[in-house]
Amino acid sequence: MSPKEISLALDSLWVMISAVLVIGMQAGFALLEAGSTRMKNSGHVAGKQILSFAIASLAFWAFGFAITFGAGNSFIGTEGWFLKEGKGTFDSLSWANVPLSLKFLFQLGFAGVSLAIAWGGFAERAKLSVYFIFGTIFTIAIYPVIGHWVWGGGWLGTMGMQDFAGSTVVHLQGAIAALVATILLGPRIGKFNKDKTPNVIPGHNQVYTVIGGFILWVGWFGFNAGSTMAVGDGFFGYVALTTNLAAAAGAIAAIITAKIMVGKADIPAMVNGVLAALVAITAACAFVEPWAAVVIGAVAGSFTFWTSVYFERKGIDDPIYAFSVHGIAGAIGTISTGFFASPRLVEITGIGKAGLVYGGGFHQLIVQTVGVLGAAAYVAVVSFVILFALKKTIGLRVTAEQEISGLDISEHGSYGYPEQLDPAFVNHSKTVVQ
């Protein structure tokens, strides 16, 4: 084999491995969300990850990938439907030395993660039909548009916005959609008292939550390091390093913050601290030095816990704190490069300019802030229009009776834990024991 053929083979293998890691994050979300919600909804919450990824796969193949990366204008791609190649169709991905099919699979994983984040705001009270409709529209008309703005040759990419693996493109988008859904759906039954004070609705299995969080931590190496889409220069290793340092700092900062604020070293808070740090470093992983990665991770992990408590006290019932973990941390991470982008790393990546700490002035900070605000505004408006229309037509929320009985039985006809919840199995177990 020629050196060029060896390079293509190695890059292709790395992108395939990374795609598997990113797609495998769906298992992490299934365990994390099921563990963080109640037993009566566990099958529904876990099962929707398969449904969600199936919807995203078809919609992104047909339209989403083309809108994100296809040739078009500064707002959307307008060519390449159903992955149909043409001259100049996918020039924005021409630097990646792998076949189009692998580029698609890798980017599909990102779209699937963004949609999984959005579902956090729907948890334990949304109709199954809403997942089909909103999931399809999100993957076609919301996620790809911001993706094109930043990664597909759009106006934010032209400005030099630094979002290496998607703090804004993936995480902020999903979080904004989750927040809009949370507000339109309203709180779960029993979440708030008459005086507006919140009640704790604990998840049914912290072990699932921890395992899910750790699967996501491992998957993030494909998410961030895989975004180099090449192995020849070894830069993927550096990206993996900053990713891991940020996650570690986020875990420690979050559990300390929880201990200070609420008097207990809360385990789910620590897991969310890891995720918030990973979300934050996702934009910055290729642009900042290791010390800055630690700072970014610690700030995101700590601040996310504080905001989760704050929003809950303000009457927002976000069951898995999707907006705090992915939205607040996504904004922090994206804006952080405006402060910490290193000149040597900017030279390596060729994206944007150095940050304020290195004497780069306010230029990159302004670009990053504009990107966050522009993306948030677009996703919020489009998500609201879609979800409000669904609310006024088919309705977003299950009935009170269905919510109380649990979505496992009301939407799917069986419980995820039948021996614990189904009277037929419970009575049978008691008879056997007797």
VOPAGU-2260 file (C-alpha; in pm, 1 decimal, decimal comma):
REM VOPAGU-2260
SITE   aa  ch    i         X         Y         Z
SITE  MET   A    0       0,0       0,0       0,0
SITE  SER   A    1     110,0     352,9     -74,6
SITE  PRO   A    2     148,8     606,3     210,8
SITE  LYS   A    3    -168,4     776,8      89,4
SITE  GLU   A    4    -365,0     450,1     100,5
SITE  ILE   A    5    -233,3     372,0     449,5
SITE  SER   A    6    -335,1     720,1     566,6
SITE  LEU   A    7    -685,2     675,4     423,2
SITE  ALA   A    8    -721,3     334,3     587,9
SITE  LEU   A    9    -608,3     457,4     929,2
SITE  ASP   A   10    -823,7     770,2     918,0
SITE  SER   A   11   -1125,3     567,0     808,1
SITE  LEU   A   12   -1073,8     315,7    1088,4
SITE  TRP   A   13   -1043,5     595,0    1345,6
SITE  VAL   A   14   -1359,8     767,4    1224,8
SITE  MET   A   15   -1549,8     436,5    1231,2
SITE  ILE   A   16   -1434,2     367,5    1588,7
SITE  SER   A   17   -1526,6     721,0    1687,8
SITE  ALA   A   18   -1868,5     689,8    1525,3
SITE  VAL   A   19   -1934,2     372,9    1725,7
SITE  LEU   A   20   -1831,0     551,5    2045,9
SITE  VAL   A   21   -2059,9     846,3    1975,6
SITE  ILE   A   22   -2355,6     630,7    1872,6
SITE  GLY   A   23   -2288,3     416,6    2181,0
SITE  MET   A   24   -2353,5     724,8    2392,3
SITE  GLN   A   25   -2722,5     650,4    2334,7
SITE  ALA   A   26   -2680,1     359,8    2578,8
SITE  GLY   A   27   -2534,7     605,5    2827,3
SITE  PHE   A   28   -2832,0     836,8    2788,6
SITE  ALA   A   29   -3072,1     543,2    2828,7
SITE  LEU   A   30   -2919,7     440,9    3161,2
SITE  LEU   A   31   -2865,1     796,2    3284,9
SITE  GLU   A   32   -3219,3     911,7    3212,0
SITE  ALA   A   33   -3390,2     590,7    3321,8
SITE  GLY   A   34   -3195,6     592,6    3646,4
SITE  SER   A   35   -3274,3     960,5    3703,4
SITE  THR   A   36   -3650,0     914,1    3662,5
SITE  ARG   A   37   -3910,6     700,5    3835,4
SITE  MET   A   38   -3948,9     325,2    3807,8
SITE  LYS   A   39   -4292,9     352,3    3647,7
SITE  ASN   A   40   -4141,8     533,9    3348,1
SITE  SER   A   41   -3812,4     345,5    3315,9
SITE  GLY   A   42   -3897,3     130,0    3014,3
SITE  HIS   A   43   -4041,7     427,9    2828,5
SITE  VAL   A   44   -3744,9     653,8    2905,8
SITE  ALA   A   45   -3488,7     392,2    2802,6
SITE  GLY   A   46   -3681,8     268,1    2501,3
SITE  LYS   A   47   -3727,3     609,9    2349,6
SITE  GLN   A   48   -3350,0     623,6    2290,0
SITE  ILE   A   49   -3385,4     354,0    2025,7
SITE  LEU   A   50   -3690,4     525,3    1879,0
SITE  SER   A   51   -3511,5     860,0    1883,6
SITE  PHE   A   52   -3199,1     731,4    1710,7
SITE  ALA   A   53   -3405,3     546,4    1450,4
SITE  ILE   A   54   -3595,3     865,9    1365,5
SITE  ALA   A   55   -3273,5    1068,8    1354,1
SITE  SER   A   56   -3103,0     811,5    1129,0
SITE  LEU   A   57   -3367,6     828,0     858,2
SITE  ALA   A   58   -3431,2    1202,9     876,3
SITE  PHE   A   59   -3060,3    1291,9     881,3
SITE  TRP   A   60   -2989,4    1058,6     589,5
SITE  ALA   A   61   -3271,7    1201,3     378,9
SITE  PHE   A   62   -3237,3    1572,7     453,6
SITE  GLY   A   63   -3041,0    1667,5     764,6
SITE  PHE   A   64   -2689,8    1587,8     644,1
SITE  ALA   A   65   -2743,5    1780,9     321,9
SITE  ILE   A   66   -2880,2    2084,0     505,0
SITE  THR   A   67   -2580,5    2073,6     740,7
SITE  PHE   A   68   -2294,3    2008,6     500,2
SITE  GLY   A   69   -2433,3    2037,1     148,9
SITE  ALA   A   70   -2347,2    2323,2     -82,5
SITE  GLY   A   71   -2587,7    2611,0     -43,8
SITE  ASN   A   72   -2575,7    2953,9     111,9
SITE  SER   A   73   -2465,5    3101,9     444,2
SITE  PHE   A   74   -2790,6    2985,2     607,7
SITE  ILE   A   75   -2855,3    2626,6     488,7
SITE  GLY   A   76   -2722,9    2362,4     254,7
SITE  THR   A   77   -2944,5    2303,4     -46,4
SITE  GLU   A   78   -2780,9    2004,9    -219,2
SITE  GLY   A   79   -2698,9    1643,8    -142,3
SITE  TRP   A   80   -3036,2    1497,5     -44,0
SITE  PHE   A   81   -3019,4    1127,7      46,5
SITE  LEU   A   82   -2636,8    1154,6      44,1
SITE  LYS   A   83   -2633,2    1206,6    -329,5
SITE  GLU   A   84   -2288,7    1329,8    -423,2
SITE  GLY   A   85   -2219,8    1589,3    -688,2
SITE  LYS   A   86   -1935,3    1816,8    -783,6
SITE  GLY   A   87   -1872,0    2048,3    -489,4
SITE  THR   A   88   -2174,2    1917,4    -297,9
SITE  PHE   A   89   -1991,3    1844,1      25,9
SITE  ASP   A   90   -1686,1    2068,8      -6,6
SITE  SER   A   91   -1718,2    2174,3     356,3
SITE  LEU   A   92   -1606,3    1821,0     451,5
SITE  SER   A   93   -1336,6    1791,6     186,4
SITE  TRP   A   94   -1057,3    1813,0     444,5
SITE  ALA   A   95   -1166,8    1486,2     607,1
SITE  ASN   A   96    -978,5    1204,5     436,4
SITE  VAL   A   97   -1252,9     941,5     467,8
SITE  PRO   A   98   -1544,0     816,5     254,3
SITE  LEU   A   99   -1873,7    1005,4     261,8
SITE  SER   A  100   -2051,0     711,7     427,1
SITE  LEU   A  101   -1820,9     739,5     729,7
SITE  LYS   A  102   -1859,4    1116,4     743,9
SITE  PHE   A  103   -2232,9    1061,8     755,6
SITE  LEU   A  104   -2225,3     794,4    1027,1
SITE  PHE   A  105   -1999,6    1006,6    1246,4
SITE  GLN   A  106   -2213,0    1319,1    1208,8
SITE  LEU   A  107   -2531,3    1116,0    1255,0
SITE  GLY   A  108   -2407,8    1028,2    1602,2
SITE  PHE   A  109   -2391,4    1399,2    1684,0
SITE  ALA   A  110   -2743,7    1463,6    1558,3
SITE  GLY   A  111   -2867,4    1170,5    1765,4
SITE  VAL   A  112   -2701,3    1305,9    2079,6
SITE  SER   A  113   -2854,6    1650,7    2030,7
SITE  LEU   A  114   -3200,8    1497,1    1996,8
SITE  ALA   A  115   -3143,2    1278,0    2303,1
SITE  ILE   A  116   -3062,4    1591,6    2503,3
SITE  ALA   A  117   -3383,4    1757,9    2389,1
SITE  TRP   A  118   -3590,9    1468,1    2522,3
SITE  GLY   A  119   -3474,0    1544,9    2874,8
SITE  GLY   A  120   -3726,0    1827,3    2890,9
SITE  PHE   A  121   -4010,3    1595,2    2783,7
SITE  ALA   A  122   -3942,1    1325,4    3042,9
SITE  GLU   A  123   -4222,1    1154,1    3236,7
SITE  ARG   A  124   -4515,3    1344,1    3086,6
SITE  ALA   A  125   -4499,2    1377,5    2706,4
SITE  LYS   A  126   -4701,3    1175,5    2455,9
SITE  LEU   A  127   -4517,9     916,2    2249,5
SITE  SER   A  128   -4658,1    1068,5    1927,8
SITE  VAL   A  129   -4476,5    1394,5    2003,6
SITE  TYR   A  130   -4144,3    1211,3    1986,8
SITE  PHE   A  131   -4215,3    1104,0    1631,0
SITE  ILE   A  132   -4319,9    1446,6    1508,3
SITE  PHE   A  133   -4080,6    1673,0    1695,5
SITE  GLY   A  134   -3789,0    1432,3    1653,4
SITE  THR   A  135   -3829,7    1436,0    1275,4
SITE  ILE   A  136   -3863,6    1813,0    1252,1
SITE  PHE   A  137   -3574,6    1873,5    1492,7
SITE  THR   A  138   -3344,7    1656,5    1281,8
SITE  ILE   A  139   -3444,8    1830,9     958,3
SITE  ALA   A  140   -3525,0    2194,4    1039,1
SITE  ILE   A  141   -3347,1    2277,6    1366,1
SITE  TYR   A  142   -3022,7    2087,8    1428,6
SITE  PRO   A  143   -2888,2    2098,1    1069,0
SITE  VAL   A  144   -2937,1    2473,5    1033,6
SITE  ILE   A  145   -2707,0    2562,2    1324,0
SITE  GLY   A  146   -2471,2    2287,0    1209,7
SITE  HIS   A  147   -2447,4    2454,4     869,9
SITE  TRP   A  148   -2392,1    2797,3    1024,5
SITE  VAL   A  149   -2087,4    2672,5    1215,4
SITE  TRP   A  150   -1950,3    2365,5    1034,8
SITE  GLY   A  151   -2101,6    2367,3     685,9
SITE  GLY   A  152   -1965,3    2692,3     547,9
SITE  GLY   A  153   -2229,9    2915,9     702,1
SITE  TRP   A  154   -2203,3    3265,3     841,4
SITE  LEU   A  155   -2072,2    3173,2    1187,7
SITE  GLY   A  156   -1801,4    2952,8    1041,6
SITE  THR   A  157   -1702,2    3237,6     810,4
SITE  MET   A  158   -1669,5    3463,7    1115,7
SITE  GLY   A  159   -1429,2    3212,4    1270,4
SITE  MET   A  160   -1649,5    3069,6    1545,4
SITE  GLN   A  161   -1462,9    2808,7    1749,3
SITE  ASP   A  162   -1687,0    2511,7    1829,8
SITE  PHE   A  163   -1466,7    2212,4    1764,4
SITE  ALA   A  164   -1708,9    1931,5    1848,1
SITE  GLY   A  165   -2036,9    2103,2    1927,2
SITE  SER   A  166   -2090,5    2273,9    2263,2
SITE  THR   A  167   -2330,1    2498,9    2073,8
SITE  VAL   A  168   -2409,5    2295,3    1763,7
SITE  VAL   A  169   -2499,4    1979,2    1954,5
SITE  HIS   A  170   -2554,4    2054,6    2322,9
SITE  LEU   A  171   -2693,5    2406,2    2337,7
SITE  GLN   A  172   -2941,5    2320,9    2063,2
SITE  GLY   A  173   -3075,0    2015,4    2242,5
SITE  ALA   A  174   -3088,2    2204,6    2572,3
SITE  ILE   A  175   -3284,2    2500,0    2433,1
SITE  ALA   A  176   -3538,9    2262,3    2280,0
SITE  ALA   A  177   -3559,9    2081,4    2615,1
SITE  LEU   A  178   -3621,7    2409,7    2799,1
SITE  VAL   A  179   -3899,4    2513,8    2561,5
SITE  ALA   A  180   -4063,6    2172,0    2600,7
SITE  THR   A  181   -4031,0    2185,7    2979,2
SITE  ILE   A  182   -4204,9    2523,5    2993,4
SITE  LEU   A  183   -4486,2    2429,9    2752,4
SITE  LEU   A  184   -4550,0    2092,6    2915,9
SITE  GLY   A  185   -4553,7    2231,1    3267,6
SITE  PRO   A  186   -4422,9    2054,9    3578,9
SITE  ARG   A  187   -4485,6    1693,2    3665,7
SITE  ILE   A  188   -4773,5    1619,6    3901,7
SITE  GLY   A  189   -4652,6    1663,6    4257,8
SITE  LYS   A  190   -4333,3    1849,9    4173,4
SITE  PHE   A  191   -4440,5    2180,8    4328,3
SITE  ASN   A  192   -4648,2    2267,5    4632,7
SITE  LYS   A  193   -4916,6    2536,0    4637,8
SITE  ASP   A  194   -4660,9    2786,9    4767,0
SITE  LYS   A  195   -4440,1    2706,7    4462,3
SITE  THR   A  196   -4172,6    2532,3    4667,5
SITE  PRO   A  197   -4031,0    2226,4    4489,2
SITE  ASN   A  198   -4051,1    1867,7    4607,3
SITE  VAL   A  199   -3773,0    1621,5    4539,5
SITE  ILE   A  200   -3871,1    1350,9    4289,5
SITE  PRO   A  201   -3570,7    1119,2    4307,9
SITE  GLY   A  202   -3466,2     886,9    4031,2
SITE  HIS   A  203   -3519,0     518,9    4100,3
SITE  ASN   A  204   -3163,5     391,7    4046,6
SITE  GLN   A  205   -2847,9     592,0    4114,2
SITE  VAL   A  206   -2632,6     300,9    3995,7
SITE  TYR   A  207   -2788,4     331,2    3648,5
SITE  THR   A  208   -2724,1     705,3    3659,7
SITE  VAL   A  209   -2356,5     656,0    3744,1
SITE  ILE   A  210   -2303,1     382,5    3484,7
SITE  GLY   A  211   -2479,3     592,1    3222,0
SITE  GLY   A  212   -2263,7     890,3    3309,4
SITE  PHE   A  213   -1945,5     688,2    3280,1
SITE  ILE   A  214   -2050,8     542,2    2942,9
SITE  LEU   A  215   -2099,7     900,1    2824,2
SITE  TRP   A  216   -1756,4     998,2    2959,1
SITE  VAL   A  217   -1592,8     717,8    2756,0
SITE  GLY   A  218   -1806,1     794,9    2450,8
SITE  TRP   A  219   -1690,8    1155,2    2462,9
SITE  PHE   A  220   -1344,2    1049,1    2346,6
SITE  GLY   A  221   -1509,1     960,1    2017,1
SITE  PHE   A  222   -1711,9    1279,3    2031,3
SITE  ASN   A  223   -1420,2    1519,8    2078,6
SITE  ALA   A  224   -1105,1    1335,7    1974,8
SITE  GLY   A  225   -1291,9    1175,0    1686,6
SITE  SER   A  226   -1373,2    1520,0    1549,1
SITE  THR   A  227   -1013,9    1546,5    1426,4
SITE  MET   A  228   -1120,1    1275,1    1176,8
SITE  ALA   A  229    -752,0    1191,7    1130,1
SITE  VAL   A  230    -470,3    1015,1    1314,0
SITE  GLY   A  231    -159,6    1111,2    1119,5
SITE  ASP   A  232     -45,3    1406,0    1330,7
SITE  GLY   A  233    -159,3    1260,7    1663,4
SITE  PHE   A  234    -359,9    1571,9    1751,1
SITE  PHE   A  235    -654,5    1352,6    1850,0
SITE  GLY   A  236    -452,9    1250,5    2155,3
SITE  TYR   A  237    -421,3    1610,4    2269,7
SITE  VAL   A  238    -795,5    1662,9    2229,8
SITE  ALA   A  239    -857,7    1349,3    2437,1
SITE  LEU   A  240    -627,1    1484,8    2708,3
SITE  THR   A  241    -807,1    1817,4    2748,8
SITE  THR   A  242   -1141,0    1635,1    2738,9
SITE  ASN   A  243   -1047,8    1402,7    3023,4
SITE  LEU   A  244    -893,8    1675,4    3240,8
SITE  ALA   A  245   -1208,3    1886,6    3212,4
SITE  ALA   A  246   -1434,0    1594,2    3305,8
SITE  ALA   A  247   -1227,1    1514,6    3614,2
SITE  ALA   A  248   -1234,7    1877,2    3728,3
SITE  GLY   A  249   -1610,2    1894,0    3671,9
SITE  ALA   A  250   -1676,0    1590,2    3890,7
SITE  ILE   A  251   -1478,7    1725,9    4183,8
SITE  ALA   A  252   -1611,0    2081,4    4152,3
SITE  ALA   A  253   -1973,2    1964,5    4135,0
SITE  ILE   A  254   -1963,7    1738,0    4439,2
SITE  ILE   A  255   -1788,5    2008,3    4645,2
SITE  THR   A  256   -2044,2    2267,4    4531,2
SITE  ALA   A  257   -2329,7    2035,1    4625,4
SITE  LYS   A  258   -2180,6    1978,1    4968,1
SITE  ILE   A  259   -2148,8    2353,0    5024,3
SITE  MET   A  260   -2493,5    2444,6    4890,4
SITE  VAL   A  261   -2717,3    2165,0    5018,0
SITE  GLY   A  262   -2500,6    1997,8    5281,1
SITE  LYS   A  263   -2456,5    1662,2    5107,7
SITE  ALA   A  264   -2214,5    1513,2    4857,7
SITE  ASP   A  265   -2486,7    1437,5    4603,5
SITE  ILE   A  266   -2400,9    1152,7    4362,9
SITE  PRO   A  267   -2628,6    1260,1    4072,0
SITE  ALA   A  268   -2483,5    1610,6    4107,8
SITE  MET   A  269   -2134,3    1467,3    4061,8
SITE  VAL   A  270   -2243,1    1280,3    3748,9
SITE  ASN   A  271   -2400,3    1597,3    3610,1
SITE  GLY   A  272   -2077,7    1781,5    3693,6
SITE  VAL   A  273   -1886,0    1539,1    3473,6
SITE  LEU   A  274   -2133,9    1582,8    3190,6
SITE  ALA   A  275   -2141,1    1961,9    3222,7
SITE  ALA   A  276   -1761,3    1973,9    3207,4
SITE  LEU   A  277   -1759,3    1747,8    2902,8
SITE  VAL   A  278   -2021,5    1966,0    2736,2
SITE  ALA   A  279   -1813,9    2278,6    2806,4
SITE  ILE   A  280   -1482,4    2138,1    2684,0
SITE  THR   A  281   -1646,6    2009,3    2365,5
SITE  ALA   A  282   -1612,6    2349,5    2197,3
SITE  ALA   A  283   -1273,4    2428,7    2346,9
SITE  CYS   A  284   -1091,1    2093,1    2345,2
SITE  ALA   A  285    -877,2    2177,2    2041,3
SITE  PHE   A  286    -815,6    2542,1    2129,6
SITE  VAL   A  287    -710,4    2555,5    2496,4
SITE  GLU   A  288    -411,2    2445,7    2704,0
SITE  PRO   A  289    -454,9    2172,2    2968,3
SITE  TRP   A  290    -467,4    2419,6    3258,7
SITE  ALA   A  291    -750,6    2606,0    3088,3
SITE  ALA   A  292    -937,5    2277,6    3031,5
SITE  VAL   A  293    -927,9    2218,4    3407,9
SITE  VAL   A  294   -1061,2    2569,8    3472,6
SITE  ILE   A  295   -1338,8    2532,7    3214,3
SITE  GLY   A  296   -1443,6    2192,9    3350,5
SITE  ALA   A  297   -1445,9    2310,4    3711,6
SITE  VAL   A  298   -1646,1    2624,3    3633,2
SITE  ALA   A  299   -1900,5    2430,1    3426,1
SITE  GLY   A  300   -1940,2    2153,9    3686,1
SITE  SER   A  301   -1988,3    2396,3    3972,8
SITE  PHE   A  302   -2204,6    2650,9    3795,2
SITE  THR   A  303   -2431,2    2384,8    3649,3
SITE  PHE   A  304   -2525,7    2256,5    3994,1
SITE  TRP   A  305   -2606,4    2608,0    4112,9
SITE  THR   A  306   -2823,4    2681,3    3808,1
SITE  SER   A  307   -3010,1    2350,7    3841,2
SITE  VAL   A  308   -3112,1    2449,8    4193,6
SITE  TYR   A  309   -3193,5    2805,8    4084,2
SITE  PHE   A  310   -3419,4    2708,3    3792,9
SITE  GLU   A  311   -3603,0    2451,9    4003,0
SITE  ARG   A  312   -3676,9    2718,0    4263,9
SITE  LYS   A  313   -3813,0    2936,9    3984,2
SITE  GLY   A  314   -4074,8    2675,5    3896,8
SITE  ILE   A  315   -3904,8    2500,3    3603,4
SITE  ASP   A  316   -3932,2    2121,9    3624,3
SITE  ASP   A  317   -3643,8    1988,7    3417,0
SITE  PRO   A  318   -3631,8    1622,5    3526,8
SITE  ILE   A  319   -3269,6    1550,8    3431,1
SITE  TYR   A  320   -3151,5    1913,0    3434,0
SITE  ALA   A  321   -3093,1    1909,7    3059,5
SITE  PHE   A  322   -3085,5    2287,8    3026,8
SITE  SER   A  323   -2834,2    2338,5    3306,4
SITE  VAL   A  324   -2606,3    2050,7    3205,4
SITE  HIS   A  325   -2613,7    2100,5    2828,7
SITE  GLY   A  326   -2736,7    2457,5    2783,4
SITE  ILE   A  327   -2560,2    2659,1    3052,0
SITE  ALA   A  328   -2244,9    2449,9    3021,9
SITE  GLY   A  329   -2264,3    2464,2    2642,2
SITE  ALA   A  330   -2269,6    2843,1    2652,2
SITE  ILE   A  331   -1985,7    2851,7    2906,1
SITE  GLY   A  332   -1770,8    2623,9    2694,2
SITE  THR   A  333   -1835,6    2806,2    2369,4
SITE  ILE   A  334   -1765,5    3148,9    2516,0
SITE  SER   A  335   -1459,0    3020,4    2703,2
SITE  THR   A  336   -1242,4    3012,2    2392,4
SITE  GLY   A  337   -1291,7    3386,7    2363,1
SITE  PHE   A  338   -1082,0    3403,1    2680,2
SITE  PHE   A  339    -856,4    3098,0    2662,7
SITE  ALA   A  340    -792,0    3010,0    2295,2
SITE  SER   A  341    -416,8    2951,9    2271,6
SITE  PRO   A  342    -224,6    3111,0    1979,7
SITE  ARG   A  343     -34,5    2788,4    1906,7
SITE  LEU   A  344    -353,2    2582,7    1895,6
SITE  VAL   A  345    -535,4    2839,0    1684,5
SITE  GLU   A  346    -247,2    2809,4    1439,5
SITE  ILE   A  347    -278,7    2430,7    1435,2
SITE  THR   A  348    -654,0    2429,5    1378,6
SITE  GLY   A  349    -664,6    2736,3    1155,5
SITE  ILE   A  350    -993,3    2848,5    1313,3
SITE  GLY   A  351   -1055,7    3189,1    1467,1
SITE  LYS   A  352    -812,5    3394,2    1673,0
SITE  ALA   A  353    -641,7    3381,2    2010,0
SITE  GLY   A  354    -839,0    3462,4    2323,5
SITE  LEU   A  355    -835,5    3761,5    2553,0
SITE  VAL   A  356    -595,8    3601,6    2805,6
SITE  TYR   A  357    -329,5    3576,6    2534,3
SITE  GLY   A  358    -366,4    3934,8    2414,8
SITE  GLY   A  359    -597,2    3849,0    2129,4
SITE  GLY   A  360    -841,6    4125,2    2218,2
SITE  PHE   A  361   -1217,9    4096,9    2226,6
SITE  HIS   A  362   -1267,5    3977,1    1869,0
SITE  GLN   A  363   -1299,9    3604,7    1942,1
SITE  LEU   A  364   -1506,6    3667,0    2252,8
SITE  ILE   A  365   -1755,6    3868,0    2048,6
SITE  VAL   A  366   -1771,3    3601,3    1777,4
SITE  GLN   A  367   -1835,2    3327,4    2033,6
SITE  THR   A  368   -2104,8    3529,8    2209,5
SITE  VAL   A  369   -2279,5    3611,9    1882,5
SITE  GLY   A  370   -2274,0    3242,7    1794,0
SITE  VAL   A  371   -2430,6    3137,4    2123,4
SITE  LEU   A  372   -2701,6    3404,0    2112,1
SITE  GLY   A  373   -2780,4    3348,6    1744,4
SITE  ALA   A  374   -2809,0    2971,6    1780,5
SITE  ALA   A  375   -3014,5    2995,8    2100,0
SITE  ALA   A  376   -3257,0    3243,0    1945,8
SITE  TYR   A  377   -3314,1    3032,2    1633,2
SITE  VAL   A  378   -3365,9    2706,5    1822,0
SITE  ALA   A  379   -3593,7    2869,7    2080,2
SITE  VAL   A  380   -3818,8    3031,2    1822,1
SITE  VAL   A  381   -3850,2    2729,9    1592,3
SITE  SER   A  382   -3892,8    2485,4    1881,0
SITE  PHE   A  383   -4161,5    2703,4    2036,4
SITE  VAL   A  384   -4355,2    2734,7    1710,2
SITE  ILE   A  385   -4349,3    2360,0    1650,9
SITE  LEU   A  386   -4429,9    2256,2    2006,1
SITE  PHE   A  387   -4696,0    2522,7    2052,8
SITE  ALA   A  388   -4866,6    2405,2    1733,5
SITE  LEU   A  389   -4854,1    2045,2    1858,9
SITE  LYS   A  390   -4992,0    2151,9    2194,8
SITE  LYS   A  391   -5289,6    2320,8    2029,2
SITE  THR   A  392   -5359,8    2027,3    1795,5
SITE  ILE   A  393   -5272,4    1677,9    1920,6
SITE  GLY   A  394   -5156,1    1792,5    2264,4
SITE  LEU   A  395   -4811,1    1748,0    2419,3
SITE  ARG   A  396   -4895,1    1586,0    2748,6
SITE  VAL   A  397   -5053,7    1259,1    2855,3
SITE  THR   A  398   -5358,1    1271,7    3081,3
SITE  ALA   A  399   -5318,2    1303,0    3458,1
SITE  GLU   A  400   -5436,3     943,8    3498,2
SITE  GLN   A  401   -5176,4     818,5    3250,3
SITE  GLU   A  402   -4899,7    1021,2    3414,4
SITE  ILE   A  403   -4985,5     887,6    3759,2
SITE  SER   A  404   -4999,1     526,0    3639,2
SITE  GLY   A  405   -4673,3     572,8    3449,3
SITE  LEU   A  406   -4581,6     596,4    3081,9
SITE  ASP   A  407   -4459,1     237,4    3071,5
SITE  ILE   A  408   -4811,9     101,8    3110,4
SITE  SER   A  409   -5008,3     388,8    2953,2
SITE  GLU   A  410   -4797,6     425,5    2637,0
SITE  HIS   A  411   -4653,2      76,2    2592,1
SITE  GLY   A  412   -4881,1    -164,5    2778,7
SITE  SER   A  413   -4624,4    -310,9    3017,1
SITE  TYR   A  414   -4397,8    -199,6    3299,0
SITE  GLY   A  415   -4020,4    -194,3    3282,5
SITE  TYR   A  416   -4032,3    -353,3    3630,3
SITE  PRO   A  417   -4346,4    -573,3    3616,1
SITE  GLU   A  418   -4255,0    -774,1    3926,7
SITE  GLN   A  419   -4251,3    -449,0    4125,2
SITE  LEU   A  420   -4542,1    -257,1    3974,2
SITE  ASP   A  421   -4784,4    -486,0    3790,9
SITE  PRO   A  422   -5047,3    -622,5    4036,9
SITE  ALA   A  423   -5066,3    -952,5    3849,1
SITE  PHE   A  424   -4695,9   -1018,4    3895,3
SITE  VAL   A  425   -4680,1    -875,1    4246,8
SITE  ASN   A  426   -4970,9   -1093,6    4367,9
SITE  HIS   A  427   -4823,0   -1398,3    4195,7
SITE  SER   A  428   -4488,7   -1339,1    4367,0
SITE  LYS   A  429   -4657,0   -1313,2    4705,8
SITE  THR   A  430   -4843,8   -1637,3    4644,8
SITE  VAL   A  431   -4525,8   -1819,7    4548,7
SITE  VAL   A  432   -4343,9   -1691,1    4858,2
SITE  GLN   A  433   -4628,8   -1797,2    5085,6
